[in-house]
Amino acid sequence: MSDVQLYLAIGIPTFAILIGILTNVVQHGSVNSRFNSVDGRFNSIETRLSNLEHGVDTRFSNLEARMDARFNTMDVKFDTLTGKVVDVDNRLTRVEAKLGIG
């Protein structure tokens, strides 16, 4: 075997291995950039969902405050109405007592 044949027998497989390693490095960089892109998308979606959650929480808090205010006014009106009914009952009791009915 001559020196040229020896160099070719060792050099061609070594060169092929180096080309394979270089190809793997390029593919690894490509896959890594795709993962970074997907990670960015997830971060964007997470931000959007967080903003949506904050908006919904705000709307429910406002709704809860309005409902509490309405229930409080209804309680006041109900207490007033109950007081009026008690007044009418007292008057009716006095009228019945004067007439001797009750």
PyMOL commands that set and color helices and strands:
alter all, ss='L'
color gray80, all
select helices_A, chain A and resi 3-99
alter helices_A, ss='H'
color red, helices_A
deselect
rebuild
show_as cartoon
